[in-house]
Amino acid sequence: MNMAAAMKAQKTGLLELRVTVDRWIRVLATLTEDTLTVNPGEGAEEPAKPAPTPAEAINGDPPNLSSSPVPETITNVKRTVRVTKQDVGGLGISIKGGKENKMPILISKIFKGLAADQTEALYVGDAILSVNGFDLREATHDEAVQALKKTGKEVVLEVKYIKEMSAFFKNSGSPAAALPWESPPSTPQKGTELSLPEVKEPQSVPLKMCQVSRKQCPPDTENRYFEVISSNRKKSLFLRAKDPAMAQSWYNAIQAGAANLLPKVKEEMKSMQHGVDVKHLGWITEQVVQGPEKAVLAVLTDRDLLLYPALPETRDACSSPAKSHPLITTRLVHSGPGKTSPLLDSELSFGLRSGTKQGVETHVFRVDSAKDLSTWTHLLVEGCHSAAELIKEVTAACNWNGKECTLGVHIDEGFTLFTEEMGVRKSVLLQHPFERLRMSSDDGVRMMFLDFGGPEAEIQLDLRSCPKTIVFIIHSFLSAKVKRLGLLA
């Protein structure tokens, strides 16, 4: 490292870099104002080490875990084991691995006295090939969890003992960390494992709009891992510190470095988007019930929530987000634990619903900290109100009482039905302020019903496409008007 680089280094220290699923090398990490660099140096290779054994552990296993001796004769031999689930504790195992981790579904823990332990025929290191005939050999971790949870009382497991994996999971954490179901072991992004020649070369990730997240990973459950991924998603460093405090210190320092570069990123995006005001941007994780979750770069403007797979570097990329949610048709439906999706990690999540011409879309996103959750929640609600004040009026073609006309909804003037000629309003058929609206509803297909309590009773409008977009806009206008009155915090 030259003198100039050393002078601007913000932080340096020894870490371990993961190069394959079970291989780590010791590296010197250097954090500058704009880059994280890890340098293996000479003789850097270190084998993966098991976690320290807890003081109360006996023979290397915490007291609530079973550690039956494994007969040599079963290694790499398929076996069928029948397990009778208990009312409390289920199967009594933890699993790790999965297709996304380039590992089979593996039994990582067996809890003493529970169903799996009582069979005396299952072992830590057993790969689960199938459950009740359902093949798990190509399953992701989540798919395997769901397959095991959905079984009835009698469960038939096809397993094969893999001796090497048993050693990998030995001493896998403290009793406090032993949960009935564990998160999958995290691995570097697909395609980012380092080849042998690369291991000896310094590796760098620019801090500009990088994503940094805390991770859990075998062979221990200590919270001493973190991953740094470049803004273009092409470079990943999966790192391990000597203890959780050091990992948190590095995480905080990298986050702070990336945050210092945010104003520059906002200005660059503004110049590429013809002056569009970028209110906030950051990495969030979209959660789905089926399939792997995915990180997206969320960009909040004065009118839209834009989602990108990576940081856009060109004008064309900026104008082509993977998804665009107009704020005026988007509603925050929950922040924090959600009631409807027990499969999703909900403590640090928020849910959005958008009214589109195809109907209502629901999306759930997870963030890394309570601070991020608070920021996104506040800015999305505020953004919806600001967008409503900025846009003020929307119109939609419709049919009313057999007449072709246009519906106008204005935040101040309310509802107007009018006819047009050559783009100019010709005659007003009906007009009501927001205050007169008693109730609104729709059929989810093309009809919207507005009740203003007048002699004409309920007004039926055929919008010719799904009415949800207009319905959500009416809600946003109403919410913004309530905000004006100071009735919303």
FENMO-V367181 format. One line per field, one symbol per residue. ss: DSSP state (H for helix, E for strand, C for the rest). burial: I if it has 16 or more other ideal C-beta (glycine too) atoms within 10 Angstrom, else O. A space follows every 10 residues. Layout:
ss: ???
burial: ???
This chain:
ss: CCHHHHHCCC EEEEEEEEEE CCEEEEEEEE ECCCEEEEEC CCCCEEECCC CCCCCCCECC ECCCECCCCC CHHHECCEEE EEEECECCCE CCEEEEEEHH HCEEEEEEEE ECCCHHHHHC CCCCCEEEEE ECCEECCCCC HHHHHHHHHC CCCEEEEEEE ECHHHHHHHC CCCCHHHCCC CCCCCCCCCC CCCCCHHHHC CCEEEECCCC EEEEEEECCE EEEEEEEEEC CCCCCEEEEE CCCHHHHHHH HHHHHHHHHH CHHHHHHHHH HHCCCCCEEE EEEEEEECCC CCCEEEEEEE ECCEEEEECC CCCCHHHHCC CCEEEEHHHE EEEEECCCCC CCCCCCCCEE EEEEEECCEE EEEEEECCCH HHHHHHHHHH HHHHHHHHHH HCEEEEEEEE CCEEEEEEEE CCCEEEEEEE ECCEEEEEEE EECHHHCCEE EECCCCEEEE ECCCCCCEEE EECCCCCHHH HHHHHHHHHH HHHHCCCCC
burial: OOOOOOOOOI IOOOIIIIIO IOOIIIIIII IIOOIIIIII OOOIOOOIOO IOIIOOIOOO IIOOIIIOOO OOOIOOOOOO IOIOIOOOOI IIIIIIIIII IOIIIIIIII IOOIIIIOOO IIIIIIIIII IOOOOIOOII IIIIIOIIOO IOOOIOIIII IIOOIIOIII IIIIOOIIOO OIOIIIIIIO OIIIOOOOIO OOIIIIIIII IIIIIIIIII IIIIIIIIII IOIOIIIIII IOOOOOIOOI IOIIIOIIOO IOOOIIOIIO OIIOOIOIII IIIIIIIOOO OOOOIIIIII IOIIIIIIOI IIOOOOOIOO IOIOIIIIII IIOIIOOIOO IOOIOIOIII IIIIIIOOOI OOIIIIIIOO OIIOOIIOII IOIIIIIIIO IOOIOIOIOI OOOOIIIIII IOOIIIIIOO OOOOOOOOOI OIOIOOIOOI OIOOOOIIOI OIOOOOOOIO IIIOIIIIII IIIIIIIOII IOIOOOOOO
